[in-house]
């Protein structure tokens, strides 16, 4: 696969068919989405290794000094034994034999010097021994082991560094385009493999396109409310624009014009025979919460596009409900009995 760079995003394509047969490229797709998918997968696989490295760092921090101290203690034990042995030899020699006595005394002094030197090294090692990690420091070190994604996206991490990591972890990547999907098989060093499947952008679309469900939602909301309310509702619902920004009246208007969505008109509800939840509650002479419970218990029908959107109720359903309740018999047989309305 060849890489062609245009702006910030690269594009992958195969030149074999073009060079050998003069035909069109057999494979060509944008590299931004593929690179992001591969990066996420590599970080997902390497994340356990990062945690393991942090654990090993904790173990090494506590065991390195102990191992060195243990080695010095063994050397000190041997040095003290040699010094004691030299002293016994010196005590056993005849003082009149000055040549032998002088040699044994020199060996004893050397053994004592080695003992003192090792004792000094042990004392210095204990003095320089770091304090044990507290819980806060331990948690911080563990967090560093999991922040591989932060290190990957850090400004100081160059593209060359990321490529070295990828080459170390991956042996090869096999790509195949099937219809509107890109299938990538990641072969890891060691023999394992992972299959990734990405959806290609359609003709005329780009990576800034909003999801289809958001597009459908805006189409429906445009029949219920003006642009200002649509922008507020989408922002509360956490549905950003294609570039990840918040919605404004100008952005809603531009989006509608681009997709051919007609602006909301006053009186559309009445033309369709629809009313709001508040209007239905007033007609049925109940509270808004009671009307909402009636919808949830299927006493009357209502629909809501998303959380925060207005409830849409057919005026005919409310009229039918009032008609059914008007046929109910009075509580008494007295024709002059009246009902008292309590507010």
ROKOLGU-114645 format. One record per atom (N, C-alpha, C, CB): x, y, z; residue in one letter. Coordinates in pm, whole numbers, plus 50000, padded with zeros to 5 digits. Glycine has a CB too. Example, Ala and Ser with C-alpha at 12.3 -4.5 7.8 and 13.67 -1.06 7.14 Angstrom:
REM ROKOLGU-114645
513194943150780A 512304955050780A 513204967050780A 511314955350905A 512854977550708S 513674989450714S 512905000350787S 514084994050572S 
//
This chain:
REM ROKOLGU-114645
500844988150000X 500005000050000X 500885012550000X 499055000050122X 500505022349919X 501175035249915X 500375045249999X 501335040249769X 501055055550042X 500425066050121X 500575079250047X 501035066850264X 499445086050031X 499445099349971X 498915109150073X 498595099849840X 499675119650098X 499305129450200X 498735141950134X 500525133050288X 497575146050186X 496945158450143X 496415165650264X 495825155750040X 497075176350307X 496675182950430X 497115174850550X 495165185250434X 496245173450649X 496575166150770X 496325151150758X 495795171750887X 495425147350668X 495035133350657X 495715126950537X 493515132050646X 496155114550555X 496735106850446X 495695097850382X 497905098650496X 496065092050271X 495165082850201X 495975070950152X 494455089950082X 495445058950173X 496115046650134X 495535041850001X 495945035750244X 496415037049914X 495955031749787X 496965021549735X 495745043149685X 496475012649650X 497305002249589X 497595006149444X 496614988349596X 498865006149406X 499285010349273X 499554998449180X 500525018949283X 499374986049231X 499714974449149X 498944973749019X 499484961849226X 497624975049026X 496804974248904X 497084985848810X 495304973948940X 497354997648867X 497625009348784X 498955008148711X 497605021948869X 499985003448781X 501325002648721X 501424991048624X 502385001148830X 500874979348661X 501044967348579X 500064966348464X 500924955248666X 498834971548484X 497804969448382X 497184982548333X 496724960448435X 497564993748393X 497015006448351X 495565008548387X 497175007848206X 495055000748479X 493655002048522X 493575010648647X 493024988248547X 492355012248698X 492175020348818X 492735013148941X 490685023448839X 492975020749045X 493475014949169X 492435005349226X 493825026149273X 492894993849272X 491954983949324X 491464987649464X 492604970049327X 492304994249543X 491944998049679X 492375012449702X 492594988649783X 491475020149759X 491785034049796X 490825038349905X 491705043549672X 491375043150015X 490535047650126X 491305057550211X 490065035650212X 490565065850283X 491165075650371X 491865069350489X 490125085250421X 492985075250528X 493795069150633X 493475073650774X 495205071850607X 492735084650791X 492525090050925X 491745080351012X 491795103350917X 490605075450963X 489795066351042X 490515053151066X 488445063950974X 491235048150965X 491975035650981X 493095037251082X 492555030950846X 493835048351076X 494925050751172X 494385051551314X 495685063551137X 493245058251332X 492685059451466X 492245045851519X 491495069051465X 491655037551434X 491225024251477X 492405015451516X 490415017351367X 493465015851438X 494665007851469X 495315012851598X 495675008351352X 495385026051616X 495975031551738X 495195027151861X 496025046951730X 493855027751853X 493035023351967X 493275008751999X 491555025651939X 493385000451895X 493574986151918X 494954983351978X 493404978451788X 495974990251929X 497324988351985X 497364992652131X 498364996251903X 496755004052164X 496725008552303X 495924999052390X 496135022552312X 494854993352335X 494064983852413X 494864971352447X 492794979952336X 495664966752350X 496464954852374X 497634957752466X 496974949152241X 498244969352450X 499414972652531X 499064977352671X 500224983152462X 497824981052696X 497454986252827X 497744976352939X 495984989852828X 497374963452925X 497764954053032X 499264953353055X 497254940153000X 500044954952945X 501504954752962X 501974966853040X 502194954452825X 501294978353023X 501654990253099X 501404988453247X 500895002153048X 500284982153281X 499984979553421X 500984969753479X 498544974153437X 501334959453400X 502314949753447X 503664956353471X 502464938253348X 504044965753382X 505304972853400X 505294981053528X 505594981853279X 504154987153559X 504064994953682X 504204986053805X 502725002553688X 503594974353800X 503714964853912X 505164960253928X 502784952753891X 505824957453816X 507214953153825X 508104964453877X 507724948453688X 507764976853842X 508534988153894X 508394989154045X 508075001253827X 507194986454095X 506984986554240X 507814975554306X 505484984654274X 507784963654248X 508554952654306X 510054955354300X 508234939654233X 510514960954187X 511944963754174X 512384974554272X 512274968054032X 511534984254296X 511884995154387X 512094990054528X 510805005954386X 511324979954568X 511424974854704X 512444963554718X 510064969954748X 512724956454606X 513594944754617X 515044947454577X 513054933654532X 515284958154498X 516634960954450X 517574963754566X 516634972754353X 517174972554656X 518014975854771X 518184963954863X 517414987454848X 517124956054881X 517204944454969X 518184934154915X 515834938054987X 518184932254783X 519104922454724X 520554926954740X 518784920354576X 520824939854719X 522194944854735X 522644943754880X 522304959354688X 521734946754973X 522084945755114X 522344931355154X 520984951755200X 521554922155099X 521764908155132X 523124903355081X 520644899555072X 523514907954963X 524814904154909X 525954909354996X 524964909354766X 525834921855042X 526864927555130X 526914920355264X 526614942455151X 525764916355313X 525754909055442X 526464895755430X 524314906855491X 526304888955316X 527034876455296X 528544878955286X 526544869255169X 528914889855215X 530344893155207X 530894896855344X 530564904655110X 530084903855427X 530534907555561X 530724895155648X 529534917155627X 529824885555632X 529974873255710X 531264865955673X 528764863955687X 531584865555543X 532814859055499X 534034866855547X 532834857755347X 533964880255543X 535094888455587X 535344886655736X 534854903155556X 534294886055816X 534484884155960X 535054870455991X 533154886056033X 534644860455914X 535214847155934X 536704847155900X 534474836655847X 537064854055790X 538484854655752X 539294862255857X 538654861455614X 538714873055913X 539434880556016X 539614872256142X 538684893556049X 538584864856181X 538694856356301X 539714845256278X 537314850256337X 539734839556159X 540694829056128X 542114834456129X 540374822755993X 542334846456076X 543664852556077X 544114855456220X 543674865555994X 543174859656305X 543554862356444X 543974849556515X 542384869056520X 543254838556493X 543624825956559X 545004821256512X 542564814956529X 545294823156385X 546614819456336X 547704828156400X 546664820656183X 547404840956415X 548384850056476X 548604846456622X 547934864656463X 547534843056694X 547674839656835X 548434826556854X 546284838756901X 548314817556755X 548944804356771X 550434804256734X 548224794256687X 550954814656670X 552324814656624X 553274818056741X 552504824656508X 554484813056734X 555504816056835X 555994830356814X 556694805856828X 555904839056915X 556354853056898X 557824854256858X 556114860857027X 558584843856892X 560004844656857X 560214843656707X 560784833756928X 559284837356641X 559374836156494X 558794848956435X 558614823356440X 559594859356430X 559094872656394X 558644873256247X 560174883156420X 559314865956158X 558954866656017X 557544861355995X 559964858655932X 557234849756053X 555884843856037X 554864852356109X 555844829356091X 555204857156230X 554274865356308X 553934878156233X 554864868656446X 554934884456168X 554674896756093X 553734894355975X 555974902756043X 553944883055905X 553074879955791X 551654877455837X 553604867755714X 551464869955947X 550114867155997X 549434879856048X 550164856756109X 550204888756106X 549634901356154X 549174909856036X 550654909056240X 549944909755926X 549534917355807X 548234911855749X 550644917055700X 548114898555742X 546884892555690X 545684895855779X 547054877355679X 545944895855912X 544844899056005X 544384913455984X 545284896956154X 545314922655967X 544954936855946X 544184938655813X 546244945655945X 544604931555709X 543884932555582X 542454927355595X 544614924855474X 542284916255668X 540944910655689X 540074920455767X 541024897255762X 540664927255867X 539904937155944X 539514949055856X 540714941856066X 540404953355767X 540104964555678X 538934961055583X 541364968355597X 538944948655531X 537844944355444X 536534944255521X 538114930255385X 536594939655647X 535374939455729X 534844953455752X 535654932655863X 535724962655787X 535284976555811X 534734982855682X 536464984955866X 535354979555569X 534874985455443X 533454980655411X 535824981755326X 533214967655429X 531874962355399X 530854967855497X 531874946855404X 531244969155623X 530314974955721X 529954989355682X 530934974555863X 530944996855629X 530655010555584X 529715010755464X 531955017755549X 529895001155372X 529015000555255X 527584997155296X 529534990255154X 527434988455391X 526084984955439X 525424996955506X 526144972955537X 526215004255586X 525665016155653X 525245026755551X 526695022055751X 526095028755446X 525755038555344X 524525034255265X 526945040555249X 524405021155238X 523235016255164X 521955018155244X 523405001455129X 522005015555374X 520835017555458X 520465032355469X 521075011855596X 521495041055468X 521205055455477X 520565060655348X 522495063255507X 520985055055233X 520435059655106X 519185052155063X 521475058454998X 518765042655143X 517575034855108X 516345043855105X 517365023155208X 515605044354992X 514435053254985X 513335048755078X 513905053954842X 512575058455121X 511445055355208X 510415047255131X 510815068355265X 509695038355196X 508675030455124X 507595039455066X 508045020155219X 507065035354951X 506035043254885X 504755043654969X 505745037454747X 504215055654980X 502915057055043X 501815053354947X 502715071155095X 500595053254997X 499465049354912X 499275059154797X 498195048354995X 499505072154824X 499345082254719X 500355080254607X 499475096254777X 501645077854647X 502665075654545X 502425062754468X 504055075454610X 501935052654538X 501655039854472X 500545041454367X 501245029254576X 499475048554405X 498385050754312X 498835058954191X 497225057854382X 499745068654215X 500245076854105X 501055068354008X 501095088554159X 501895059554061X 502695050953975X 501805041353897X 503715043154059X 500765036153960X 499845027353891X 499105034853781X 498855021353989X 498765047553807X 498075055453706X 498955057753585X 497625068853765X 500255059653608X 501175061453496X 501225048853410X 502585064753547X 501025037353472X 501035024953396X 499835023553305X 501105013253488X 498725030553335X 497515029553254X 497365041253158X 496305028753345X 498175051553170X 498035063453087X 498815062052957X 498485075953162X 498715050352893X 499405048652767X 498815057652659X 499345034052723X 497485059352666X 496845067952566X 497315082352580X 495325067352580X 497505086952705X 498015100452726X 499425101952671X 497985104052875X 500255091752694X 501625092352641X 501625091552488X 502465080952700X 500705083852432X 500635082252287X 500275095552220X 499605071552250X 499335102952278X 498875115452219X 499615127652272X 497405117052244X 500665125652351X 501405136952407X 502125144452295X 502415132052515X 502175157852305X 502865165552199X 504315161652178X 502805180252230X 504975156952285X 506385153152273X 506565139752202X 507035152552410X 505495131952187X 505585119052119X 505525121551968X 504445109352165X 506605118751899X 506685121451756X 506075109851676X 508145123651713X 505845112551550X 505315102151461X 506305090551448X 504995107951324X 507595093751450X 508615083251441X 508535073851561X 510015089351430X 508275079551680X 508165071251800X 506965062051789X 508065079951925X 505835067451743X 504635059051729X 504855047951626X 503425067651688X 505555051051518X 505835040851416X 506705029751473X 506515047251294X 507685033251556X 508535022951617X 507725013851707X 509675029551697X 506765019751782X 505915011651869X 505045002251785X 505025020751957X 504485007751675X 503644999451589X 504444988151526X 502995008051481X 505644991051479X 506464980551416X 506894970051518X 507694986651349X 507064974351642X 507444964751746X 506284955551781X 507914972151872X 505064960851779X 503904952951819X 503284945351702X 502854961951880X 503334950951581X 502654945051466X 503654939751364X 501724955251400X 503304928251305X 504124922451197X 503674927751061X 504044907051199X 502364927751036X 501824933150913X 500334935750931X 502074923450795X 499774943550837X 498334946550835X 497824943550695X 498044961650876X 496854934650686X 496254930850558X 494904937950547X 496094915150546X 494714945250437X 493514953450418X 492724948250299X 493884968350398X 491394947950316X 490504944150208X 489254952850214X 490124928950216X 488844957950099X 487654966350091X 486504957850041X 487884978549997X 485444957050121X 484254949350086X 483054958550089X 484044937250183X 482604962949971X 481444971749965X 481714985050035X 480234964950029X 480904988050137X 481065000650210X 481824998750340X 479715006850238X 482574987750352X 483344985050474X 484814982350439X 482754972950550X 485684985650532X 487114982850522X 487454972450627X 487974995950540X 487984961250584X 488364950550676X 489884950150688X 487814936850628X 490364951450810X 491814951250835X 492124939750930X 492304964950895X 493104931750893X 493564920750978X 494934924451032X 493614907150899X 495024926251164X 496274930151229X 496994917551275X 496004939751350X 498144914951216X 498984903551256X 500014908551358X 499694896951132X 499924903451480X 500804907851587X 502084899651587X 500104906651723X 503124905551642X 504374898251662X 504084886551757X 505504907551718X 504364874551713X 504074862851795X 503024853951734X 503644867151930X 502284858751634X 501344849951565X 499874853051582X 501574836451609X 499484860351686X 498074863651703X 497634873851599X 497814869051843X 496314874951581X 495784884751487X 494454890051538X 495624878551347X 494114901951492X 492864908751528X 492224914051401X 493114920251630X 490894912651392X 490154917351275X 489404930151312X 489154906451224X 489604940551235X 488904953251253X 488084955951128X 489904964851281X 486844960651150X 485954963651038X 485454977851053X 484764953551033X 485724986250953X 485355000350956X 484385003250844X 486605009250944X 483495012650868X 482545016850766X 483145028450686X 481205021050831X 483065027450556X 483595038050469X 482575049350458X 483935032450328X 483075061250435X 482185072550409X 481525070750273X 482955085850414X 480235073950266X 479525073050140X 479945084250046X 478025073550163X 479445083449923X 479775093649822X 479205107049868X 479205089649682X 480035117249865X 479605130649906X 479655132950055X 478225132949859X 480095122950133X 480185124450278X 481635125450320X 479485112750349X 481835130650441X 483185132050494X 483135128650642X 483745146350470X 484285129550706X 484375125250845X 483675134650941X 485805123950885X 483255146550893X 482555155850981X 481035153650978X 482875170250942X 480555143750906X 479125141450894X 478545136851028X 478845130950785X 477385142151064X 476735138051188X 476085124551169X 475705148551234X 475805117151276X 475155104151263X 473765105351202X 475055097351400X 473315094351143X 472005094251078X 470875096551176X 471795081151006X 471015091451300X 469945093451398X 469785108251435X 470215085251523X 470905115551439X 470815129951466X 470155137351350X 472215135751493X 470475133251229X 469845139351111X 468345136951113X 470455133750982X 467935124651142X 466495121551148X 465815129251259X 466275106551167X 466515130851372X 465935138051484X 465695152751449X 466845137051607X 466665158951380X 466495172951342X 465335174451242X 467795178551281X 465195164851152X 464065165251057X 462735165151131X 464135153550960X 462635156751233X 461385155851308X 461165168151396X 461385143251394X 462235172851460X 462095184351548X 461725196951471X 463375186651626X 462155197951345X 461845209751265X 460355211051240X 462585209251133X 459595200451261X 458145200951246X 457445204151378X 457625187751190X 458235205651484X 457635207651616X 458035220751682X 458015196351706X 459175226451647X 459675238151719X 460605246351631X 460395233851847X 460825258951665X 461745267551588X 463205263751613X 461525282351624X 464095270051536X 465515266551539X 466145268751676X 466265274651436X 465775279351745X 466355282251876X 466105270751974X 465775295351933X 464875265851977X 464545254852068X 465215241852024X 463035253052075X 465355239851894X 466045227751846X 467505227751892X 465975226751691X 468175239251880X 469575240251923X 469705237452072X 470135254151890X 468815243152152X 468875240852297X 468635226252331X 467835249552368X 467685219852263X 467385205852292X 468555196852255X 466125201552217X 469175199052139X 470305190652098X 471485192352192X 470715193951956X 471725204552239X 472835206752333X 472575199752465X 473055221752356X 471325200352513X 471015193352639X 471115178152622X 469605197152687X 470775173152504X 470825158752480X 472235153752453X 469935155252363X 473225162852445X 474605158652421X 474855153752280X 474975148052518X 474185159652182X 474385155852042X 475085167451971X 473015152351971X 476405167051956X 477145178251896X 477035178151744X 478615177551936X 477605188451684X 477685189151539X 478715179051488X 478035203451492X 478865178251356X 479825168851301X 481245171751344X 479755169051152X 481565184251374X 482905187951420X 483025188151571X 483265201551365X 482005183451640X 482055182651785X 481705195451856X 483395178451826X 481135205351787X 480765218051849X 479325217651897X 480965229551751X 478955227851976X 477585229252018X 476745235651908X 477495237552145X 475425233951921X 474515239251819X 474115253551853X 473255230451807X 473985261751749X 473465275351760X 472355276851657X 474605286051739X 471645288051665X 470575290551569X 471135291051427X 469835303651602X 472285297551411X 472895298451278X 473285284651226X 474115307651281X 473805276051311X 474215262651267X 473005254051232X 475045255751375X 471935255351310X 470715248051278X 470165252751144X 469655249751389X 470155265851123X 469635271350997X 470475266650879X 469605286651002X 471805267050893X 472675262550785X 472505247650758X 474135265650818X 472345240050865X 472155225650850X 470845222650777X 472175218650988X 469795229750811X 468515227550744X 468605230750595X 467425236050809X 469245241850563X 469375245650423X 470185235350345X 470035259550411X 471225229850407X 472075220050339X 471315207150311X 473315217050422X 470415203250402X 469685190550387X 468265192650337X 469665183150520X 467905204850303X 466585207150247X 465455205250346X 466375198250131X 465675209050471X 464645207750575X 463925221150588X 465275203450713X 462605220850577X 461805233050581X 461765238250724X 460385230550528X 461745251650737X 461715257950869X 460355255950933X 462045272850858X 460315256151065X 459075254351140X 458145266251116X 459365252751290X 456835263351102X 455825273851084X 454825273351199X 455095272250948X 454385284751243X 453325285551342X 452035279751283X 453105300151389X 451365271751361X 450105265651316X 450255251851257X 449475274351216X 451495246551249X 451675233051194X 451015222551281X 453155229951179X 451065224451411X 450455214851501X 448965213651473X 450685218951648X 448295225051462X 446845225051440X 446515218851304X 446285239351448X 447345221351202X 447085215551070X 447155200451073X 448075220950968X 448015195051155X 448135180551164X 447195174651268X 449555176651198X 446435183251338X 445535178251441X 446265173551564X 444705167151387X 447365180051600X 448175176151715X 448195187351819X 449615172751672X 448315183551945X 448375193152054X 449475188952149X 446995194252128X 449875198052236X 450925195252335X 450335188352457X 451645208252376X 451205183652544X 450765177152667X 450015186852756X 451965171452743X 450485199152764X 449825209152847X 448415212152796X 450645222052853X 448275213252662X 446945215852606X 446015204052628X 447055218952457X 446535191852615X 445705180052639X 445235179452784X 446465167352603X 446135182752879X 445755182653019X 444655192853047X 446965185453108X 444735204452985X 443715214753005X 442375210352948X 444155227852940X 442375203852833X 441125199252773X 440485188252858X 441365194052630X 441325179152909X 440785168152990X 440535172153134X 441725156352987X 440885184653170X 440675190153303X 441415181853409X 439185190653335X 442675178753378X 443535171753472X 444865179053477X 443735156753430X 445715175153571X 447035181253579X 447945175553470X 447665179053718X 449065182453448X 450005177753347X 450585164153384X 451125187953328X 450895162053512X 451445149253556X 450425138053539X 451895150053703X 449155141053564X 448115130953543X 447995127453395X 446755135953597X 448065137653310X 448025134953166X 449215126453122X 447995148053087X 450395129053181X 451575121153147X 451415106653192X 452825127253211X 450835104753310X 450585090953356X 449575083953266X 450075091053502X 448605091253217X 447625085353126X 448285080652997X 446515095253095X 449285088052949X 450015083752829X 450815071152859X 450955094952779X 451465070752972X 452295059253007X 451455046753032X 453145062353129X 450215048553074X 449315037153095X 448445034452972X 448425039653216X 448765041052859X 448075038752731X 446595042352737X 448225024352689X 446225051152828X 444835056052829X 444615065252710X 444505063352962X 445565073752681X 445595081552559X 446955079452494X 445325096652587X 447055081952363X 448285079852289X 449085092752280X 447995074452148X 450395091552291X 451295102852278X 452685098052240X 451345111052408X 453465106552177X 454825102852138X 455775114352169X 454895099151988X 457015110452203X 458065119952234X 459325115552160X 458315121052388X 459885124352076X 461035120551993X 462245116952076X 461385131751898X 462525124652179X 463665122152266X 463395129052399X 465005127252202X 464235126352496X 464075132452627X 464225147752614X 465125126752727X 463235154952666X 463245169452657X 462405174852543X 464635174152642X 462085166352444X 461245170852333X 459795171552379X 461385161252211X 458965179652314X 457565180652355X 456785167952323X 456895192652287X 455815164852407X 454925153652380X 453935157952273X 454185149152510X 453705149152177X 452775151752068X 451575142452085X 453455149651928X 450385148352095X 449165140852121X 448135144452015X 448605143652264X 447435134751964X 446395137151867X 445175143451936X 446005124051796X 444675154151877X 443505160751934X 442285151651932X 443185173651859X 442195142751832X 441065133551825X 441065123951942X 441085125851694X 442245119451988X 442305110352103X 441805117152230X 443735105252123X 442165129752247X 441695137152365X 440195139252358X 442425150652377X 439685142552239X 438235144352223X 437485131352250X 437915149452082X 438045120052206X 437395107252232X 437395103952380X 438085096052155X 438465107452448X 438515105052593X 437455113352665X 439905108352648X 437295125952628X 436275134352691X 434875128952663X 436395148952641X 434675123752544X 433365118352510X 433055106052593X 433295114952361X 434075097452612X 433845085452694X 433525089252838X 435065076252691X 434205099052892X 433965103153030X 432645110653045X 435105111853079X 432165117252939X 430885124352948X 429725114752958X 430685133352829X 429905102252912X 428835092352918X 428715085553052X 429045082052812X 429655088353139X 429585082253273X 428355087553349X 430875085153352X 427675078853423X 426485082653498X 426875091153618X 425705070153544X 425945099553662X 426195107653779X 426265099153904X 425135118253794X 426885104154005X 426995096554130X 425655095054201X 427995103254224X 424705103954177X 423365103254236X 422305104154127X 423165114654339X 421085100854163X 419975101454066X 419325115054061X 418935091054100X 419785124354143X 419205137754146X 419685145454023X 419585145254276X 418765149853934X 419205156853813X 419805170453840X 418065158353718X 419565176053956X 420105189353986X 421445188454059X 419115197254069X 421955176254076X 423245174454145X 424355180754061X 423545159254170X 425185188954123X 426265195754054X 427615190654107X 426135210954072X 428635192654025X 429995188654063X 430765201154104X 430725181153946X 431505200054210X 432325210954258X 433765208754208X 432265212054414X 434335219054150X 435725218454099X 436675224354205X 435855226253963X 437595216054253X 438565220554353X 439885222954283X 438715209954468X 440465234554307X 441745238154247X 442865236154349X 441725252854197X 
//
